[in-house]
Amino acid sequence: MAIRHFLQFSDLSLTEFEYVMERARIIKRKFKNYEPYHPLLDRTLVMIFEKNSTRTRLSFEAGMHQLGGAAIYLNTRDSQLGRGEPVEDAGQVISRMCDIIMIRTFEQEMIERFAANSRVPVINGLTNQHHPCQVFADVFTYIEHRGSIAGKKVAWIGDANNMLYSWLQAAVIFGFHLHISTPKGYDMDMAQVTADASHYSVFENPSDACAGVDLVNTDVWTSMGYEAENQARLAAFDGWIVDEAKMARANPDALFMHCLPAHRGEEVSAGVIDGPQSVVWDEAENRLHIQKALLEFLVVGIIKD
């Protein structure tokens, strides 16, 4: 089987996403019923972290153990990657000692170079440009709660960050429309936008972006690596908080999502994130199930029960 990587959302087709989501439903059901399921017995996942993490490390490490395999944590500060070893060399060496690799780093170029020299699948656990595992879990969570996302409207309120660029790719694949509202000076980098304008609309007013949507999504205003800009961002993003008034403009059965960690009172009000429309805890848990199904798919391929 040819090596498949998951470096950005566009790396898989709709058919493949649907297959992995069906596997995630099966794997999640087994997990909830305490049914042992070990398709990755004696397989090893290497996790390389250049950026700190809670959910990404926990979901991948726990998930690999639950599938019967082993997970090894590497931090670039404690490895030769942090001492200048070429990414290409690291890809050659590490991929000869494991079955699959997850990388959480800054630049997408780094993970692309690593994957080009890897003999095993590579998964993007987050870069500055893309966060495909999170958006995959988000789409899965929406479908779990409301059925098909095709033809729906999804609002993105806040920073034009890696989450937004992955949501744009997801809109093309799943056939939904994205409403985008970002403060002036924090607009999309159009060089990173691969979706055509039929898949998204841009709104100056964040409240207008929420009108008639089925899902409202946001993220912290200061992403990892931009902490020096925090005070400027707090001023620029004033008015972009997802609060009860904005949610009231969405459809009555609209959901709220946030990839976490969240800052109540900044990008989202406590009443929204802790309210009845919020599915953030299901969304967080589903990282585990979607990634387990993704690990299974990339390592052993399609399973025919």
C-alpha positions in Angstrom: 0.0 0.0 0.0 1.3 3.4 -0.9 2.2 5.7 2.0 -0.5 8.1 2.9 0.1 11.2 4.9 -2.4 13.6 6.6 -0.7 16.9 6.5 -3.7 19.1 5.6 -7.4 18.6 5.3 -7.2 18.3 1.5 -5.0 15.2 1.7 -8.1 12.9 1.9 -11.1 12.6 -0.3 -14.7 12.9 0.8 -15.0 9.1 0.4 -12.0 8.6 2.7 -13.2 11.0 5.3 -16.6 9.2 5.4 -14.9 5.9 5.8 -12.7 7.1 8.6 -15.7 8.7 10.4 -17.6 5.4 10.1 -14.6 3.6 11.7 -14.5 6.3 14.4 -18.2 5.6 15.2 -17.4 1.9 15.5 -14.2 2.5 17.5 -16.0 5.0 19.8 -18.8 2.5 20.5 -16.2 -0.2 21.4 -14.4 2.2 23.7 -17.7 3.2 25.5 -18.6 -0.5 25.9 -15.1 -1.4 27.2 -14.6 -3.8 24.3 -10.8 -4.3 23.7 -9.8 -3.5 20.1 -6.2 -3.9 19.2 -5.7 -3.5 15.4 -2.3 -1.8 16.0 -0.8 -4.4 18.2 3.0 -4.2 18.2 2.9 -1.0 16.2 4.6 2.2 17.3 3.6 5.8 17.0 6.4 8.5 17.4 5.1 11.9 18.5 7.3 14.9 17.9 6.5 18.1 19.7 8.0 21.5 19.0 4.9 23.2 20.3 3.4 22.5 23.7 0.2 20.5 23.9 -2.4 19.0 26.2 -5.2 17.5 24.0 -3.0 16.5 21.1 -0.5 14.5 23.2 -3.2 13.0 25.4 -5.5 12.0 22.5 -2.7 10.5 20.3 -0.9 8.7 23.2 -4.0 7.3 24.8 -5.4 6.4 21.5 -2.4 4.5 20.4 -2.3 2.5 23.6 -6.1 1.8 23.3 -5.5 0.4 19.8 -2.9 -2.0 21.2 0.2 -0.1 20.2 2.9 2.0 21.8 3.5 5.8 21.7 6.8 7.5 22.1 7.1 11.2 23.0 9.9 13.2 21.6 10.4 16.9 22.3 12.6 18.9 19.9 14.3 20.4 23.0 15.5 17.0 24.1 16.4 15.5 20.7 18.8 16.1 17.9 16.1 18.0 15.9 16.6 20.8 18.5 20.3 20.8 17.9 20.2 21.4 14.1 19.8 17.9 12.7 18.4 18.3 9.2 14.7 17.6 9.0 15.3 15.3 6.0 17.8 13.2 8.0 15.4 13.0 11.0 12.7 11.8 8.7 14.8 9.0 7.3 16.0 7.8 10.7 12.9 8.1 12.8 10.6 6.5 10.1 12.8 3.4 10.1 12.1 2.8 13.8 8.3 3.1 14.0 5.1 2.6 12.0 3.6 6.1 12.0 4.6 9.6 13.1 2.7 12.6 14.4 4.3 16.1 14.4 3.2 19.3 16.1 5.4 22.1 15.0 5.4 25.7 13.7 5.9 25.8 10.0 4.0 23.6 7.5 7.2 23.5 5.4 9.0 21.5 8.1 6.3 18.8 8.2 6.2 18.6 4.4 10.0 18.1 4.2 9.8 15.5 7.0 7.0 13.6 5.3 8.9 13.7 1.9 11.7 11.7 3.6 9.6 9.4 5.7 9.0 5.7 5.0 5.8 5.7 7.2 2.7 7.9 7.3 3.0 11.3 8.9 0.1 13.1 10.6 0.0 16.9 11.2 -0.8 17.4 14.9 -0.8 21.2 14.3 1.2 23.8 12.4 0.9 27.5 12.1 -0.9 27.0 8.8 -3.2 24.0 9.4 -4.9 22.0 12.2 -6.5 19.2 10.2 -7.1 16.7 13.1 -9.1 19.3 15.1 -11.3 20.3 12.2 -11.9 16.6 11.3 -13.0 16.0 14.9 -15.2 19.1 14.7 -16.9 18.0 11.5 -17.4 14.5 13.0 -18.9 16.1 16.1 -21.4 18.2 14.1 -22.5 15.2 12.1 -22.9 13.2 15.3 -25.3 15.9 16.7 -27.1 17.2 13.7 -26.5 14.9 10.7 -24.9 15.8 7.4 -23.0 19.1 7.3 -23.4 19.4 3.5 -25.3 22.6 2.6 -25.0 24.0 6.1 -23.5 27.4 7.2 -20.6 27.6 9.6 -19.4 30.9 11.1 -15.8 31.5 12.0 -15.4 34.5 14.3 -11.9 35.7 15.2 -8.4 35.2 14.1 -7.5 34.1 10.6 -5.4 31.2 11.9 -4.6 27.5 11.2 -8.1 26.5 12.2 -9.7 28.8 9.7 -7.5 27.5 6.8 -8.4 23.9 7.6 -12.1 24.9 7.9 -11.9 26.4 4.4 -10.5 23.1 3.0 -13.2 21.2 4.8 -15.9 23.5 3.3 -14.8 22.4 -0.2 -14.7 18.7 0.6 -18.0 18.5 2.6 -19.9 21.1 0.7 -20.8 23.6 3.3 -20.5 27.4 3.3 -18.2 29.4 5.7 -19.1 32.8 7.1 -15.8 34.5 8.1 -15.4 37.6 10.3 -11.9 38.7 11.3 -10.8 42.1 12.7 -9.0 44.5 10.3 -5.4 43.7 10.1 -6.0 40.0 11.0 -7.6 39.0 7.7 -7.0 35.9 5.7 -3.7 35.4 3.9 -5.2 34.8 0.5 -2.1 32.9 -0.6 -3.2 30.2 1.9 -6.8 30.1 0.8 -7.4 27.2 -1.6 -11.2 27.4 -1.5 -12.9 29.5 -4.2 -15.3 32.3 -3.2 -18.4 30.1 -3.6 -17.5 28.3 -0.4 -17.2 31.3 1.9 -18.4 34.8 2.6 -16.5 37.6 4.5 -18.3 39.8 7.0 -17.0 43.0 8.6 -19.5 42.7 11.4 -19.1 39.4 13.4 -22.7 39.5 14.5 -23.8 39.5 10.8 -21.5 36.5 10.2 -23.6 34.5 12.8 -26.9 35.3 11.2 -28.7 32.1 10.0 -25.7 29.7 10.6 -25.8 26.2 11.9 -22.5 26.2 13.7 -20.5 29.0 15.3 -16.8 28.4 15.8 -14.1 30.5 17.4 -10.6 30.2 18.9 -8.3 32.1 21.2 -7.4 35.6 19.9 -3.7 35.0 20.6 -2.5 31.7 19.2 0.7 29.9 20.4 3.8 31.8 19.1 2.1 35.2 19.0 2.1 36.0 22.7 4.1 39.2 22.2 1.1 40.6 20.3 -1.4 39.8 23.0 -2.2 43.4 24.1 -2.6 44.6 20.6 -4.8 41.7 19.7 -7.1 42.3 22.8 -7.7 45.8 21.5 -8.1 44.8 17.8 -10.5 42.0 18.6 -12.8 44.1 20.9 -16.4 43.2 19.8 -15.5 39.8 18.4 -16.5 37.9 21.5 -19.0 35.1 20.8 -21.7 36.0 23.3 -25.4 35.3 23.8 -26.4 38.1 21.4 -24.4 36.6 18.5 -25.6 33.1 19.2 -29.2 34.4 19.1 -28.7 35.4 15.5 -27.7 31.9 14.5 -30.3 29.2 13.8 -32.2 28.1 17.0 -30.5 24.7 16.9 -27.1 26.0 16.0 -24.1 24.5 17.9 -21.1 26.3 19.4 -17.6 24.9 19.1 -14.1 25.9 20.3 -11.0 23.9 19.9 -9.8 24.8 23.5 -8.2 26.0 25.6 -10.7 28.9 26.0 -10.6 32.3 27.7 -14.0 33.0 29.0 -14.7 36.7 28.7 -12.4 37.2 25.8 -13.3 35.2 22.6 -16.3 33.6 24.2 -18.7 34.3 27.0 -19.1 31.9 29.9 -22.8 31.7 29.1 -22.1 30.4 25.6 -19.3 28.0 26.2 -21.0 26.6 29.2 -24.5 26.9 27.7 -26.9 24.4 26.1 -25.7 25.0 22.5 -22.0 24.3 23.3 -20.6 20.9 22.4 -17.0 21.7 23.2 -16.5 18.7 25.5 -17.9 16.3 23.0 -15.6 18.0 20.4 -12.6 17.6 22.6 -13.3 13.9 23.3 -13.8 13.2 19.6 -10.2 14.1 18.9 -9.5 10.7 20.6 -11.9 8.7 18.4 -11.2 10.4 15.1 -7.5 10.1 15.5 -7.7 6.4 16.5 -9.7 5.8 13.3 -7.1 7.9 11.3 -4.2 5.9 12.8 -5.9 2.6 11.9 -6.6 3.8 8.3 -3.1 5.2 7.7 -1.3 2.1 9.2 -3.4 -0.9 8.1 -5.7 0.6 5.3 -9.3 -0.1 4.8 -10.8 -2.8 7.0 -13.7 -4.8 5.6 -15.7 -6.3 8.4 
